[in-house]
Amino acid sequence: MEMIERYIYAVTRRLSQSQRADVEKELRGLIADMLDERAGEGEVSDSDIEEVLLELGDPRQLARQYGGKNKYIIGPVLFDSYISVLKISLISIVVAMTVVFGIKVAIDPIHIIDHFVSFIVSIVTVIPQGVGWMTLVFGSIEYFGGINESKFNVQKAWKPTDLPPLPDTKRQIKRTESIAGIVFLVILTFVFTSQYFGIFVFKNGEFSTVIPFLNKETILTSLPVIIVILGLAILKEALKLVYERWTKKLALYTILINVVSMAVVILMMTMSSFWNPNFMLELSQIHDISVGSEAYKTIQTIWNISTRWIVIMLIIGLVWDIISGFFKMRKIEQ
């Protein structure tokens, strides 16, 4: 009976979530009726099952009949994951932009109208870009990723032995893991591109300035590289939602993306120009701390240790993800 389960899985995995339960129920009833008609009162044999499945035909063709549409940019296999990633990304973007808007209003309430107009303009410009990039990414996965299988092997006669194996529950990827990863990466993108990532300085209860943690010039120069790296990381999480389970190809993608990300992180964050070179000077001037004093040395030690540990923790996280990817590949091959 495993062959029947594999056939039903091969059909329903290509349908939208809203269709899968009804189609599965219908297919089970149809296959049961066809087997009863073929075997009569006798015992159903493997050859009976194979003949019935051959009669039903290629599960890809059957899924297209249930789906009702043959032409699409993002097909039913990916559509639910596409919508999920799109919703998560857009909600995260709106929340992050709203937080920035709130900070601007709190810092400079007099120009609240200007801040609100800037907020609306940002929403109108950023959201379409986000939708466009996500559509491009998933459209590329659909076309190049081998998930849309209908365009391959069209002339090859389908056989029940071609059915994919049932998914291994041990290899399942938790959706919450990928969702949390996407939210974190979107927030991280805003952190790198925001002018408010630093220490807020107030004088007499009013906002004075922000002492940035990062070197603005270096960030602006490296922004395309930063966006590409963060985009690859978001793509990695999106692929986890698409595949829903660990495969050799997905583990390899994860390893490659993490290796590239780690190389860029090490190169950028170990550069002296990455962190604000005037951080201690600006901080000492604002708080009237004498250079060389005990207070200055204490703050400088905390600053040096903090920046060093940020780099170390990022590298440890990426190395752990790379090692984890190798272990997953080995388990899949066994």
C-alpha positions as CSV (number, residue, x, y, z in Angstrom):
1,M,0.0,0.0,0.0
2,E,3.0,2.3,0.2
3,M,2.9,2.8,-3.5
4,I,-0.6,4.3,-3.2
5,E,0.6,6.6,-0.5
6,R,3.5,7.7,-2.6
7,Y,1.2,8.3,-5.6
8,I,-1.3,10.4,-3.5
9,Y,1.7,12.4,-2.1
10,A,3.1,13.0,-5.6
11,V,-0.2,14.5,-6.7
12,T,-1.2,16.5,-3.7
13,R,2.2,18.1,-3.1
14,R,1.7,20.0,-6.4
15,L,-1.6,21.4,-5.3
16,S,-2.4,24.4,-3.0
17,Q,-2.9,23.7,0.7
18,S,-6.7,24.4,0.3
19,Q,-7.0,21.6,-2.2
20,R,-4.9,18.9,-0.8
21,A,-7.3,17.4,1.8
22,D,-10.2,17.1,-0.6
23,V,-8.1,15.8,-3.5
24,E,-6.5,13.2,-1.2
25,K,-9.9,12.0,0.0
26,E,-11.2,11.8,-3.6
27,L,-8.1,9.9,-4.8
28,R,-8.2,7.4,-2.0
29,G,-11.9,6.6,-2.9
30,L,-11.2,6.4,-6.6
31,I,-8.2,4.1,-6.2
32,A,-10.1,1.9,-3.8
33,D,-13.0,1.6,-6.2
34,M,-10.7,0.8,-9.1
35,L,-8.9,-1.9,-7.1
36,D,-12.2,-3.4,-6.0
37,E,-13.3,-3.6,-9.6
38,R,-10.1,-5.1,-10.7
39,A,-9.5,-7.6,-7.9
40,G,-13.1,-8.4,-7.2
41,E,-13.4,-10.5,-4.0
42,G,-9.8,-11.6,-4.3
43,E,-6.8,-10.1,-2.5
44,V,-5.3,-7.0,-4.0
45,S,-1.8,-7.7,-5.4
46,D,1.1,-5.3,-6.1
47,S,0.5,-5.8,-9.8
48,D,-3.2,-4.7,-9.4
49,I,-2.0,-1.5,-7.6
50,E,0.6,-0.8,-10.3
51,E,-1.9,-1.3,-13.1
52,V,-4.4,1.1,-11.4
53,L,-1.8,3.8,-10.9
54,L,-0.7,3.4,-14.5
55,E,-4.3,3.8,-15.6
56,L,-4.6,7.0,-13.5
57,G,-1.4,8.2,-15.2
58,D,1.4,10.6,-14.4
59,P,0.7,12.3,-11.1
60,R,2.0,15.6,-12.6
61,Q,-0.6,15.5,-15.3
62,L,-3.3,14.6,-12.8
63,A,-2.3,17.4,-10.4
64,R,-2.5,19.9,-13.4
65,Q,-6.1,18.7,-14.0
66,Y,-7.0,19.3,-10.4
67,G,-5.2,22.6,-10.4
68,G,-7.1,23.8,-13.4
69,K,-4.3,26.1,-14.7
70,N,-1.2,25.1,-16.6
71,K,0.6,28.5,-17.0
72,Y,2.0,30.4,-14.1
73,I,5.0,32.3,-12.8
74,I,4.9,30.6,-9.5
75,G,3.1,27.2,-9.5
76,P,1.0,25.5,-6.8
77,V,4.0,23.6,-5.4
78,L,5.7,26.9,-4.4
79,F,2.7,29.3,-4.1
80,D,1.9,28.7,-0.4
81,S,5.5,29.1,0.5
82,Y,5.8,32.2,-1.6
83,I,2.7,33.8,0.1
84,S,4.1,32.9,3.5
85,V,7.5,34.4,2.9
86,L,6.0,37.4,1.3
87,K,3.7,38.1,4.2
88,I,6.5,37.5,6.8
89,S,8.9,39.8,4.9
90,L,6.4,42.6,4.3
91,I,5.1,42.5,7.9
92,S,8.6,42.7,9.2
93,I,9.5,45.6,6.9
94,V,6.4,47.6,7.9
95,V,7.1,46.9,11.6
96,A,10.7,48.0,11.3
97,M,9.8,51.1,9.3
98,T,7.1,51.9,11.9
99,V,9.6,51.6,14.7
100,V,12.0,54.0,12.8
101,F,9.1,56.4,12.3
102,G,8.3,56.3,16.0
103,I,11.9,57.0,16.9
104,K,11.9,60.0,14.5
105,V,8.8,61.4,16.1
106,A,10.1,60.9,19.6
107,I,13.4,62.6,18.7
108,D,11.9,65.5,16.7
109,P,8.1,65.8,17.4
110,I,8.0,69.3,15.8
111,H,8.4,67.9,12.3
112,I,6.0,65.0,12.7
113,I,4.2,65.9,9.4
114,D,7.5,65.6,7.5
115,H,8.3,62.3,9.3
116,F,4.8,60.9,8.4
117,V,5.2,61.9,4.7
118,S,8.6,60.3,4.6
119,F,7.1,57.2,6.2
120,I,4.3,56.9,3.7
121,V,6.8,57.5,0.8
122,S,9.1,54.8,2.1
123,I,6.1,52.3,2.5
124,V,5.0,53.1,-1.1
125,T,8.5,52.6,-2.5
126,V,9.9,49.8,-0.4
127,I,6.9,47.4,-0.4
128,P,6.6,47.1,-4.2
129,Q,10.4,46.4,-4.3
130,G,10.0,43.7,-1.7
131,V,7.2,42.1,-3.7
132,G,9.1,42.3,-6.9
133,W,12.3,40.8,-5.4
134,M,10.4,37.9,-3.7
135,T,8.5,37.2,-7.0
136,L,11.8,37.2,-8.9
137,V,13.4,34.8,-6.4
138,F,10.5,32.3,-6.3
139,G,10.0,32.6,-10.1
140,S,13.7,31.7,-10.5
141,I,13.3,28.7,-8.1
142,E,10.2,27.6,-10.0
143,Y,12.1,27.7,-13.3
144,F,15.6,26.7,-12.4
145,G,15.2,24.8,-9.2
146,G,13.7,21.6,-10.6
147,I,10.6,22.0,-8.5
148,N,8.3,22.6,-11.4
149,E,8.9,19.2,-13.0
150,S,6.2,19.4,-15.7
151,K,8.6,20.8,-18.3
152,F,11.1,18.0,-17.8
153,N,10.9,14.5,-19.1
154,V,7.7,15.1,-21.0
155,Q,8.3,12.3,-23.5
156,K,9.3,9.8,-20.9
157,A,6.7,7.2,-20.1
158,W,5.7,7.4,-16.5
159,K,6.0,4.4,-14.2
160,P,4.9,3.9,-10.6
161,T,8.6,3.3,-9.7
162,D,9.2,7.0,-10.6
163,L,7.1,8.0,-7.6
164,P,9.0,10.1,-5.0
165,P,9.5,8.6,-1.5
166,L,7.3,9.7,1.3
167,P,8.9,12.5,3.3
168,D,11.0,11.5,6.3
169,T,9.5,13.2,9.4
170,K,13.1,13.2,10.9
171,R,14.2,15.5,8.1
172,Q,11.2,17.9,8.4
173,I,12.1,21.6,8.9
174,K,10.1,23.6,11.4
175,R,8.3,26.5,9.8
176,T,8.9,28.6,12.9
177,E,12.6,28.3,12.4
178,S,12.5,29.7,8.9
179,I,10.0,32.4,9.9
180,A,12.1,33.6,12.8
181,G,15.2,33.6,10.5
182,I,13.5,35.8,7.9
183,V,12.2,38.3,10.5
184,F,15.7,38.5,12.1
185,L,17.3,39.1,8.7
186,V,14.8,41.8,7.7
187,I,15.4,43.6,11.0
188,L,19.2,43.2,10.5
189,T,18.9,44.8,7.1
190,F,17.2,47.9,8.6
191,V,19.8,48.0,11.4
192,F,22.6,48.3,8.8
193,T,20.8,50.9,6.7
194,S,19.4,53.0,9.6
195,Q,21.2,56.1,10.9
196,Y,19.8,55.4,14.4
197,F,21.9,52.3,15.2
198,G,24.0,53.8,18.0
199,I,23.8,55.6,21.3
200,F,21.1,58.2,21.7
201,V,22.4,61.4,23.4
202,F,20.0,63.7,25.2
203,K,20.7,67.1,26.8
204,N,18.3,68.8,29.2
205,G,15.7,66.1,28.4
206,E,15.8,66.8,24.6
207,F,17.4,64.7,21.9
208,S,20.8,66.0,20.8
209,T,22.5,63.4,18.5
210,V,23.2,59.8,17.8
211,I,26.7,58.4,18.2
212,P,26.7,55.6,15.5
213,F,28.3,52.2,16.2
214,L,29.2,51.8,12.5
215,N,31.3,53.8,10.1
216,K,28.7,55.5,7.9
217,E,31.0,55.9,4.9
218,T,32.1,52.2,5.0
219,I,28.5,51.0,5.3
220,L,27.4,53.2,2.3
221,T,30.3,52.0,0.2
222,S,29.6,48.3,1.2
223,L,25.8,48.5,1.1
224,P,25.4,46.6,-2.2
225,V,27.5,43.7,-0.8
226,I,25.6,43.8,2.6
227,I,22.2,43.7,0.8
228,V,23.4,40.8,-1.4
229,I,24.6,38.8,1.6
230,L,21.4,39.4,3.6
231,G,19.4,38.6,0.5
232,L,21.2,35.3,0.2
233,A,20.5,34.5,3.8
234,I,16.8,35.3,3.3
235,L,16.8,33.1,0.2
236,K,18.2,30.3,2.3
237,E,15.3,30.6,4.8
238,A,12.9,30.8,1.9
239,L,14.3,27.6,0.5
240,K,13.7,25.9,3.8
241,L,10.0,26.8,3.6
242,V,9.8,25.6,0.0
243,Y,11.5,22.2,0.5
244,E,9.9,21.7,4.0
245,R,12.5,19.0,4.7
246,W,16.2,18.6,4.5
247,T,17.6,17.4,1.1
248,K,21.1,17.0,-0.1
249,K,20.6,20.0,-2.5
250,L,19.2,22.2,0.3
251,A,22.0,21.3,2.7
252,L,24.5,22.1,0.0
253,Y,22.8,25.5,-0.7
254,T,22.9,26.3,3.0
255,I,26.6,25.4,3.3
256,L,27.6,27.5,0.2
257,I,25.6,30.5,1.3
258,N,27.0,30.3,4.9
259,V,30.6,30.0,3.6
260,V,30.2,33.1,1.4
261,S,28.5,35.0,4.2
262,M,31.2,34.1,6.7
263,A,34.0,35.2,4.3
264,V,32.3,38.6,3.8
265,V,31.5,39.0,7.5
266,I,35.1,38.3,8.5
267,L,36.5,40.6,5.8
268,M,34.1,43.5,6.7
269,M,33.9,43.3,10.4
270,T,37.6,42.9,11.1
271,M,38.4,46.0,9.1
272,S,39.2,49.0,11.3
273,S,37.0,51.1,9.1
274,F,33.8,49.0,9.7
275,W,33.2,50.3,13.2
276,N,32.9,54.0,13.9
277,P,36.6,55.1,14.4
278,N,35.5,58.2,16.2
279,F,33.1,56.5,18.6
280,M,35.2,56.9,21.8
281,L,36.2,60.5,20.8
282,E,32.5,61.5,20.2
283,L,31.4,59.8,23.4
284,S,34.1,61.5,25.5
285,Q,33.2,64.9,24.1
286,I,29.5,64.5,24.7
287,H,29.9,63.3,28.3
288,D,33.0,65.4,29.1
289,I,35.2,62.4,29.7
290,S,39.0,63.1,29.6
291,V,41.0,61.0,27.2
292,G,43.2,58.7,29.2
293,S,41.1,58.9,32.4
294,E,40.0,55.7,34.2
295,A,36.4,56.2,33.0
296,Y,37.7,56.6,29.4
297,K,39.8,53.4,29.6
298,T,36.9,51.5,31.1
299,I,34.5,52.5,28.4
300,Q,37.1,51.9,25.7
301,T,37.7,48.3,27.1
302,I,33.9,47.6,27.0
303,W,33.7,49.0,23.5
304,N,36.6,46.9,22.2
305,I,35.4,43.7,23.9
306,S,31.8,44.2,22.6
307,T,32.8,44.7,19.0
308,R,35.2,41.7,19.2
309,W,32.5,39.4,20.7
310,I,29.9,40.5,18.1
311,V,32.3,39.4,15.3
312,I,33.1,36.1,17.2
313,M,29.4,35.3,17.8
314,L,28.5,35.9,14.2
315,I,31.4,33.7,13.0
316,I,30.5,30.9,15.6
317,G,26.9,31.0,14.4
318,L,27.9,30.7,10.7
319,V,30.4,28.0,11.4
320,W,27.8,26.0,13.4
321,D,25.4,26.3,10.5
322,I,28.1,25.1,8.1
323,I,28.9,22.1,10.3
324,S,25.2,21.4,10.8
325,G,24.8,21.4,7.0
326,F,27.6,18.8,6.6
327,F,26.0,16.6,9.2
328,K,22.6,16.8,7.5
329,M,24.2,15.9,4.2
330,R,25.8,12.8,5.7
331,K,22.6,11.7,7.3
332,I,20.8,12.1,4.0
333,E,23.4,10.0,2.1
334,Q,23.1,7.2,4.7
